[in-house]
C-alpha cells in the first residue's frame, strides 16, 4: 500500500495539516504533553497489569490446591490442615491487598492535572490510561470476591470435618464406656440369699448406677451434638445419624437393664422380707412355747390362759406366715433360683413344723383345761414323790436326771425353760427333744446372723476408709490439702489394712456366707483360715506408729475434707481401730456359738477355733510388748518364737568359786519383765511412758538374757507357792522368780519345761541313733539260764530295745529316800553338756539304766536332807560329744553315792534345802496304778489304771514281784516300769511322764512337759 508523504519546510505549513491543539508547544501547538511523564505512567500501568495477572494465577492455583486436599480422618490432622490453609489464605489475601493498593495509587496519579494554571482538561491519552487501570482494578476485585466465596465454602467444610472428627472420637470413647457398663451390669445376676444381702446388692446397684451416670449423660449429650450437626446441614449426615441412634439405643438399653435389675432385687427384697418375717414369727412362736411357765400350765386356769395366749399368737400368723407355696413360686418365678427355692422350702417346712408344735401344745393344754369329773381319791405319798415337782400332770414321767429345783431352771432363760418343758409338760420324749434342738438352732442362727451382719459392716467400713481416705491421698486434686508430715506416710497410717480388707472381702466373708445354713460348722471356716489371721499381728505392731502419726496430723484439712465427703460422724482414728476391735470380737461370737452347739457335729471345731483365736490374740499382745524392747544389740528374731511374757519380782543368787554370794540382804526384789523365747529368756526393766494412747504404753529396757541351753528350773521354792527358780550354768547364777499368782507361775514352769524337753528329746534321739549304730556292730549274746527270772529279764530288755528303736522320749529314773511329808517338793530341769562314758557303751534302755542306778544308789544317813536332782538337756542336742564321767552335784558335794546333776538327763528334785540325801528306793506296800501297762510280754504282769496292786518283794536284776489285788494275778515287773505305773506316794517317789507308755521319761509332778503329753501321774493309794 502506498502512503503519501508530504515534505514540509516550516512549522506554519504543519499547522495547515494538523490543528494546533494537537501539537505540543515546541511545534507551535497548545497541547500540554510531557514525554517523561508519559513513559513513567506507561511503565506503571504495564507493571500493574502484570501483577494483576500473577495474582489471579496465584489465587487460581491456591484454590485448586484447596479443592484437591483430602479431608483427614482424625482430629489432630484436621486441625492441622485447617490451620495451614488459613495461614496460606491470609498470606494470599495480603498479596491481593498490596496489588489493589498499587493499582489505586496508579489511578490516583493518572487523575492528577498535568500542570497548575492550565485551563485545558485531561487529554485523551490520560483518559485511556485511567480506563486501563480501572479495568485492571475491577478484574482484581472480581478475582478477590470469587476467592473469598470459595474460601468460605472450603473453610466451612474443614470446620465441619473437624466437628465430625470430634464427634467420632467422642462416639468411640462413649461407646467403649457404655460397653463396659453393659458388661458390668450383665454380671449383676445375684438376687441375694438374705435380706441384708439383697439390701447390700441394691446399694451396690445404686452406687454402680451413680458411677455409670456420667457415661450415660455424656452419651446423651453427644447424641444432641450430632443432631445439631445434622441441623446445620453437615455434609456427613449419613454418617452422623446412625451414630446418634446407636447412642440413644445404648443409653435406653442401660436404663432399661438397670430398671430390670432393680425390679428383680426389689422382688427379691420383698420375698426375703416375707421369709424373714415368717422366720421371725416362727422364732417368736418357739420362744413363746419355751417361755410359758410349766408349773402354771398344770392348773386349769393356767392352761386356759396359755391356750388363749397361743390362739392370739396364731391369729397374728395371717399377716406373717407364708400361706401357699405355689403362690410364692408363681409371684416370684423371675427370681427363684435353686438356692432361693430351697430356702423358701426350708422356711415353709419350718413354719409347718412350728404350727405342728403349736397344735400339739394346744392339744395338751386343752386336756389340762378340761374340767375333771372323776373324784379325787386320797393316796399315801411315796417317798420318791417328795423329789418330784408338784406340777407334774398325770401320765407324765420325769426321770431322776431332771428332778430338782424347777423354778431355778425356769429362771435360766428360754433355752433352760424349753429344756424343762420338754421334760415335764409333754408325754413324748421325741417331741421334747425336737423342741429343744429347735430352740438351740434358733440361738445358733441368731449368733450366725450377728456374725454375718457385723462381718459385712466391717468389710464396708474398711472399704470406706481405703477409698475415702487412703486412695484420696494419691488424688492430685487433694494434694494441696495434705500436710508435709503426711507425704509418703500412707503405709504408716493405714498399715496393711488393704491386705486385711481383701482377705475378708474375697475369702472369709464368702466362706461365712456358705455356713449360713449350718452355723455350727462355722468353726471349720476359722480353722482353715487361721494362718491368714496372722496379718492382724502386723497391723497391731504398726498401730503405735499409726496413732503417733495421727496425733501429729489429725488437724490436717485433708482429713476434715475426706470426713465431710464421707459424711462420717467419727474421725479417721475411730475407723483405724476397727481391725483391732474385730479380731477381739471373734472369740466372743465363737464362745456364744459353742454354748449353743455342745452336742453338734462341729463342736470340736468350734472349741479348737476358739482356742486358736485366743492364741492369736495372745501372740498379738505379746508382739506388742516385744516391739517395745530397747537396748538389745542382737536380732530378737534369732531368739525364736516368743512364748510367754510378764512382769515378776526377781531375787538373784550368785556363786563365785566355792563361795555363795546372796543378793538378798536388801530384801527388796527387782521388778523385771521377762520374755521367754525358744532359745533364750530376756530380763528387762519396765518403764512407764507419759503420753496418750499407744505412747502411754510401757517400754522395756534390756538388762540381760540367759541361753536356754544352759538354763534349769526348780518348780517350788520353800515358803511361797508363787515362787520358782531359774538357774544358769549349774547353779552358778540363780534367779528366784515370784509370779503374781500361782496360776501364772504354773503356766511359766510348764512352758519352760516344754522348751527344755524339746532340747532333751533332740539329744536323746541323737543318742539313740548312736546307740543303735553301736549295737549293730556288737556280736550277738550267748543264751544264758532259762530260769523264769532271767527269761523275764530278757523279755524286758527286748521290750525296752524296741522302745529305743522307735525313738520315743525315754528317760532314766532315779529313786530317792523317803522324807518327812511337810517338806515341799519340786522338780528341776536343766540343760547338760556331759554324758557318761560308761553309758555310751550300752543300749540306753530304761531297764538297763535302772539297773545301773540300783548299783550306784545307796541310802545315806537319816540326818541328811533330800538331795536336789535336776533335769538336764544336752546343749549339743545331736550328741556331738560323748558322755563324760560322773561328777558330783554342785548342791551336795559331800554326797558321793548320789547322782549328780550332770549325770542324770532327767530326775526329780525335792524342796530347796542346803545339803543333800541319797537316792530313794521302792518299798513293799499297796498302791493304786495310775497308768495302763499293756506291754503284752510273756511272764510280765499286765495291769490297768485304777487297779490296786501289792508290791511284795524285790528280785534280781531290778525286778519286783507284784500281786494285782483286783484280778488276783501275780508277776514280775521291772522297777523302772513300776515307778511309772504307781506314780507318787509316801513309799515311792512321785513321777510324771511325757509319754503315755510305761517306762517313759519323768519330768514333773505338776505339769506336762510338751504339747500332746498326758496329764501328770498322781498317786491314788
Buried (B, 14 or more C-beta within 10 A) or exposed (E): EEEEEEEEEEEEEBBEEEEBEEBBEEEBBEBBBEEEEEEEBEEBBEEBBEBBEEBBEBBEEBBEEBEEBEBBEEBEBBBEBBEEBBEEBEEBBEBBEEBBEBBEEBBEBBEEEBEEEEEEEBBEBBEEBBEBBBEBBEBBEEBBEBBEEBBEEBBBBBEBBBBBBBBBEBBEBBBEBBEEBBEEBEEBEBBBBBBBBBBBBBEEBEEBBEEBBEBBEBBBEBBEBBBEBBEEEBBBEEBBBEBBEBBBEBBEEBBEBBEEBBEBBEBBBBBBEBBBBBBEBBBBBBBBBBBBBBBBBBEEEBBBBBBEBBEEBBEEBEEBBBEEBEEBEEBBEEBBEEEBBEBBEEBBEBBBBBBEBBEBBBEBBEEBBEEEEEEEEEEEEEEEEEEBBEBBBEEBEBEEEBEEEBEEBBEEEBBBBBBBBBBBBBEEEEBBEBBBBBBBBBBBBBBBBBBBEBBBBBBBBBBEBBEBBBBBBEEEEBEEBBBEEBEEBBBBBBBBBBEBBBBBBEBBBEBBBEBBBBBBBBBBBBBBBBEBBEBBBBBBBBBBBBBBBBBEBEEBEBBBEBBEEBEBEEBBBEBBBBBBEBBEBBBEBBBBBBBBBEEBEBBEBBBBBBEBBBEBBBBBEBBBBBBBBEEBEEEBEEBBEBBBBBBBBBBBBBBEEEEEEEEEEEEEBBEBBBBBBBBBBBBBBBEEEEEEBBEEBBBBBBBEBBBBBBBBBBBBBEEBEBBBBBBBBBBBBBBBBBBEEEEBBBBBBBBBBBBBBBBBBBBBBBBBBBBBEEBEEEEEEEEEEEEEBBBBBBBBBEBBBEBBEEEBBBBBBBBBBBBEEEEBBBBBBBBBBBBBEEBBEBBBBBBBBBBBBBEBBEBBEEEBBBBBBBBBBBBBBEBEEEBBEBEBBBBBEEBEEBBBBBBBBBBBBBBBBEBBBBBBBBEEBEBBBBBBBEBEBEBBBBBBEEBBBBBEEBBEBBBBBBBBEEEEBEBBBBBBBBBBBBBBBEBBBBBBBBBEBBBBBBBBBBBBBBEEBEEBBBBBB
